[in-house]
Amino acid sequence: MADVAEKAGVSRALVSIIFRNQPGASQETRERVLRVADEIGYRLDSAARLLARGRSRTLGVMFTVHQTFHSDLIEGIYPEAERLGYDVVLSASSQGRSEAKAVEALLSHRCEALILLGPEAEPAYLEELGHRTATVSVSRRVPRVDFVHSAEAKGIRQAMDHLVEQGHRRIVHIDGGRGPGSAERRRAYRAAMRHYGLESEIRVIPGDHTERSGIETGRVLLAERDSGQPLPTAVLAGNDRCAMGLLMALARAGVDVPRDMSVIGYDDSHLSHLMPIGLTTVRQDAVLMAEHAVRFAVQRLEDDALEPREAVLDPKLVVRGTSGPVPSDGPEG
């Protein structure tokens, strides 16, 4: 402001008045000061002004690199935050950067509230965050923290109903490990198999929410086939990334999907329909989840005495090209 004042030939105090759009300067002077500010590239530091009032109006979002569904969530977070008058700062966790480091970076940038996308950190740490600042968890339940998720069991049941209606009995589930929603999906798979009288066919293969997990599962199943065991006729993967890894492994081995095996994912991330053969998957409404998360964060900032809230959104099975009837030449055909 001192540079603007000197070049415009007015006092710094008058420049401040003009920048705050307060009365006290003629229209001619106001236009001259604003023109000079534009010429020298001066920009109002709105963040500094907000901090001077004790507010940053910034939401910090912690996400995981390479999780495609997190990208979909972030796309929904930005417009809702802007609509409510908030900026967004992103911080990623990755193989070489812990969630704690990602979160502390957000707090150091004076983010007023945190939105954690699929956090996998220890529950005690996440609960502590809820005491330190307004915090919303997406897809993972944390004590004393606002929570947004899809009805995991309902989504898995839709996928299982679809497979059983197509004649499948040997249905394998690739577990998502510690990934968000994994425990609920695993329980729902087991419950559905029992519901259909398929207890003896229950098989949960350890994994996680990565393509590598799907590839490794494919290798295991193909090795079993080579030793004389039949392939499962359907695989319910922990998420879309895992399903895509499995599809890659099967394609390399000449296994036709869905003629020889059906594959279903979970998330309906933006990549699921860009493949040569569209992935059948359970859709989580990323935009709606993002909007709820932002609103929860803003409401928590406005009233910290609110009891922890939970938003449960209905998932929907999206049938594409990777699922079909049980193979006609198999034992179930």
FENDA-V924079 format. One record per helix or strand of 2 or more residues. SS is the DSSP state (a for helix, b for strand). FROM is the first residue (numbers start at 1). TO is the last residue. If there is no record, write none. Layout:
((SS FROM TO) (SS FROM TO))
This chain:
((a 2 8) (a 12 19) (a 27 39) (a 46 52) (b 58 64) (a 68 83) (b 87 94) (a 99 108) (b 113 117) (a 123 132) (b 134 138) (b 146 150) (a 152 165) (b 171 174) (a 182 195) (a 199 201) (b 204 205) (a 211 226) (b 234 236) (a 240 252) (b 262 267) (a 270 273) (b 280 283) (a 286 302) (b 310 313) (b 316 318))
